[in-house]
Amino acid sequence: MFQIDKTEFGAFVAELRTEKGLTQKAMAELLYVSDKAVSKWERGLSLPDISMLMPLSEILGVTVTELLEGRRIENAEEMDPAQVESLLKKAIGLSEEQSKPSREQRRKNALVFFSGLLALALETALYFLTGHDFNMLMEDAVLSTALMLSPMALLFGVYFWFFMPQRLPKYYDENKISAYSNGIVRFNMAGVYFNNKNWPHIVKALRVWSVLTAVLCPPVCYALSVFAHGLWQKAGLYIYLALFLGGLFVPIYVLGKKYGD
């Protein structure tokens, strides 16, 4: 696949910015990004979001074609079909690259996820090593439900941590859409419109939920069953569902409203 040369792109942006008499901070303010982001572009460490190419080209006084090529192009309208195809492939490659987490981010995701899985396994082992057996677990219907459903959070977590897209299609930004559907994962939040302003925060919240629910729900439920036995017997299932479902949907609603409007 054709890819943009990050070093050439960064040097070209830095050259044009200097010609315009702009500091990194001044250009960052025009683009509504941080000056650190601009610095990373110019050092060849990262590329701007594909949606930034048009405003960036306007600020720097060049075409998007020239940005993708990392150089000035004379008579761009006379480019032959092979050159045009090359530019399109570069743009497509940039879009696909930005929709996926970096290798470093994937490693961090795997570390956090498998740490949660290990913690849940240790909690389950500790439960049985402290004199409890499977029959005792089954006698407490709510606690057994908690210990059975918590791994389900990690099953959802496999999708949230490794397969959930980092960006939504452009039509989410152009329309008011309250639903998300991808394979078996579907949810609809009335009053919340998903877009690429609130989506990164929602994805992060879903990932945190999957790990914390799996790790914290079983010990919290067990503590309640021991130290607040009467309350647990009367309302244990409702408490668990509030922790499980509330922890899932409340952050989506709050973050969706906060960052989406």
N, C-alpha and C positions, 0 to 999 in steps of 0.2 A: 504494500500500500504506500502511496505517495504521502510523505510527511513534511511538515514545515520544519525547516532548519531553525531551531530555537536560537542558536548563536547569531546567525545572520539576521533573523527577525529582530532580536534584541538590539543588536548594533545599529540596525536601520532605524528603529524607533528612537534610540538615544540620539542618533545623528539629527533626525528630523526635529526632535524636541528641542535640541540645542539651537538649531537654526531658527526656530520659532521664539527663542528666548524664554522658554518655559522651564521652570524647575520641576523636579519629579512631583513635589507636593502640589504645585499649581495645576499640573496636568491631571493628577489624581483627583483633585477637587472638581475639575471639569467633567470627569468620568464617573464621579461618585464612587470611587474606590480608594483604598489606602495607598499611601506613597510606598509602602513596603511591596504592594502588588506590582506597582510600576517598576520598582527596583528589581524585582525578580524577573520581570519581562526582559528588561534591558541587560541583565546578566545571563540570560539564556537559561534560567532555572525553571521557568514556566511560561505558558502562553495565556493570553487573555481569553475570556469566554468568547465564543463565536459571536454572541450578540454585541460584543464590544467593538467588533471590527469596523462597522460603519461609523459610529461616533468617533472612534480613534482616527480613522482615515480623514474625517472632516476636520478634526482639530489639527492634524499634522499636514493637511493640504496635499494628500496623495489619494490614490484610488485604493479600494479594497484589494484589487488585483496586485498592485505594487506592494501592499503590506504582505500578502501571501507569498510573493516572490522574494521579499526582503531587499528590493532594489527598485530604482526608478525605471520605468518602461516607456520608451518612445513609441508613439503610434500604437497604443494598446488595442485600438479598434481593428488593427490589421493582423492581430494574432491568428496563427493558423489553428485548425481544429485540434491538433495534437497538444498545443500549448493550452488551449481552453480546457481540454479534457484533464490535463495535468493539474490545472488550478482547481477544477471541480473536485478531483480526487483529494487534493490537499484540504479543501474545505470540509469534505465528508470525513476525512481522517481526523481533522481537528474536532469535529462534532462528536465522533465516536470515542475519541480519547477522553474528552471531557465528561462523557456520560458514565465513565468507569472510574472507580477509585484507583489511586496510584498504587504501585507495588508496596510502598511503605505503609500506606493506609490499610491495604489488605492484610498486611502482617499484624498491624495493631488491632484490626477487627478480629482476626483469628485469635490473638492472644487474649483479648477481653472475653470473647465468646467461650473459648475452651477453659478459661479460668472459672467462669460461671458454671460450666458443666462439671468441672472437677469439684467445685465447692458443693454443688448439689449431691454429687456422688459421695463425698465425705460426710455430708449431713445425714444421708440415708444410711450409710454404714455405721455412723455413730449412734443413730437411733436404735439399730438392732444390736450393737455391741454393748449398750447400756442396759441390757436385760429385757428389752422389748422383743416381741416376736410378731410374726405376721398375723396371728389370730388376734392379738391385742390391738394391732393396727386396724384390723377390719371391724372390731367392735366399736371403734370411734369413727362413725361414718363420715363426719366432717373432716377429721384429721386425715383419714385415708383419701378422701377426695382431694384435699390440699396436696398431699404427697403424690397423688396420681396426676393432677392437672398441672402442677408446677412444671414438670418436664415438657408439657404441651407448650408452655411459654417459650422454652428453648427450641422447640420444633419450629414455631413461628419465627424465632430468632434466627434460625438458619437462613430464612428468606430475608429478614430485615438486615442482617449483617453482611450477607454475601451476594444477594441477588436483587435487592430492591434498587431501582434506578436512582441515581443521584440527582437527576433532573427530570422534569416532566416535559411532555411534548409542548411545543409552542402554543397550541390551541388552548392550553390551560391558562396561559397568560392573557389570551384574547377574549376568553369567555368566562362566565361565572359558573364553575363546575364544582359541585359538592361531593362528587363520588369518585372513588378510585377503584379500579379493577385490574388485576393482573394475575391470571391463573386462578388459584384457589383463594387468593387474598383479595377480599372485597370489603369496602366499607363506605358508608354514606353519612356525612355529618351535616345535618340541616343547619343552615346559617353560617357555614364555613366554606369559603371558596379556596380551593387548592391552586397554588401557582408557584412559580420558582422563587418567590420571596419567602414564603413560609415552609416550603417543602423540605429544605435542608434541616430546619429545626424539628419538623415532624419526624423525619427519618431518624434523627439522633434520639428523639424521645422514645420512639418505638424500640430502638436498639437497647436503650437503657432499661426500658420496661421489661423486655424479654429476660435480661440477666437478673435484674433486681427481684423480679417476681419469682423466678426460679430459686434464687438463693435465700431471699428473706421471708417469703410466705410460709414455708414449712416451719422454721423455728418460731416465728411469731405466733402461728396457729398452735404449735405445741405449748408455748409459754402460756397462752390464753387457756388452753385446756387444763393446764396444771394449776395456775394461780388464779384463774377466774372461771372455775369449772361450771358454776351455775349459769353464768352469762354465756359460756361457750355452749352448753347444752341447749339453751333456749334460742340463741341467735348466732351460733357459730357459722352456719352455712351462709347467712346474710353478711356476716363480717368478712368471710373469705371472698365472697363474690364482689363485695365492695372494694376490697383490696385488689382483686384480680382484674375486674372490669373497669373500676374507677381509675386505676393506675394506667389503664390502656387508653380509654377514651377522653378522660378529662384533659390530659396534656395535649392531645390532638386538637381539642376544641380551643383551649386557651392559647396555644401557640399559633393555631390557624388564624384566630381572630387578631392576635397581637401583631403578627408579621404579615398577614395577608391583605389587610385593608390599605 
